[in-house]
């Protein structure tokens, strides 16, 4: 058996994000929002790279870096504060390659995030 894995969830998505045009709609799953969405700075497709970084982190660790760390119950405001202000803590079990990729995907500055194109 062969095939490809496809992960999709378009329940809260924004259509028409093209090129470098910034979008300002506040939508998405709170724990997966990129910092630029939370801060209302406008966003590009770079937010998708942020979400991919979170997904890879979760797949490797079994937990979300903001929702599950240090407290089992966090308010949206606490999660948003961590997303916009804190660097992700790499876990000891992550390989150097995985840590490097995750750090590049989860750069708070979207212009420094891997996958960003101007």
N, C-alpha and C positions, 0 to 999 in steps of 0.2 A: 504494500500500500504506500502511495506517495501523495503528496499534496502540499499545500501551503496554509499556514495559520493566518487568519485574518481577524484582527480585533477591531470592532467598531462599536460606537455608541453615539448616535447622532441625535439623541433625545434633546440635548441642549447644545445645539451648534449654531453657528452663524454662517450663512451662505454669502458668497460674493467676496470673500477675502482674497484679494489678488495683488500680486506684486508687493510694493512698498506702501500701498494705500493703507492708512490706519483706520481701524474700526474702533468704535467707542461703546458698543453695546455691552452691558454687564450681564453676561450669561455664562453658565457652566456649573459644574459640580464644585462646591466650595473648596474641597481639599485638593482639587486639581487645577485651580486657577493660577495662572502665571502672575508674578508680581505686578506687571504692567496693567493687567486687567483690574486688579484690586485697587491700584493707585489711580486708576482713571486716566492714565497717560496715553491711551490709545494703544492698539496692538496690531501686529501682523501675524503671518503664519508661524512666527517664532514661538507663539504660545503652544503650538502642537509639539514642538521639540521639547518644551518644558514638560508637558504631560507625558511624553514618551520617557523622559528621564525618571519621572515619578513611578511610572509603570515598571520600568526595569528595576528600580530600587525595590519596589514591592515584590517583584518576582524573585529577586535574589534573597531578600530578607524575610519575607512573609509578613511584613508590616509596612504601613505607610509612614514616611519619615516625620510627618507633622501630626497626624491624627492619633497615632498609637504611642508616641514617645512620651515618657515621663508622667503622663496622666491619661487615664482611660477616658475621661470626659472633658473635652475642651470645647469652649464656645467658638462660634465662627470668628468672633473678633480675635480670640487668642490664636487661632489657626492662621488668620490673615496677617496678624502681627509677625508670627514666626516666618511665614512665607516671604514677607517683604523685608524682613530685617536679618534673618539668620541664615548662615550657611548650613547646608545639609551635613550631618555627621555621618561619615563613612564608617561602616561596621568592620570589625577586624576580619571577618570571614570573606570580605570582598577582595577579589584579586586587584592588583595594581591597574590592570587594563579596565576592569569594570569600574573601579573608583574614578579613573581618569575620564572615562566616557560619561559617567553620571555627573561629575563635576562640570563638564563642558555643556551638558544638556541643561543643568540646573543653575546656570549662571543667572544671578538676579538681574544683571544688565542684559537685556535682550540683544544688544548689538555685539556682545561678547559671547553669546550663546552659539554653540555649534548649530549649523543649519541656517543661521541668520543670513539673509541676503538683502543688500540695499539696492 
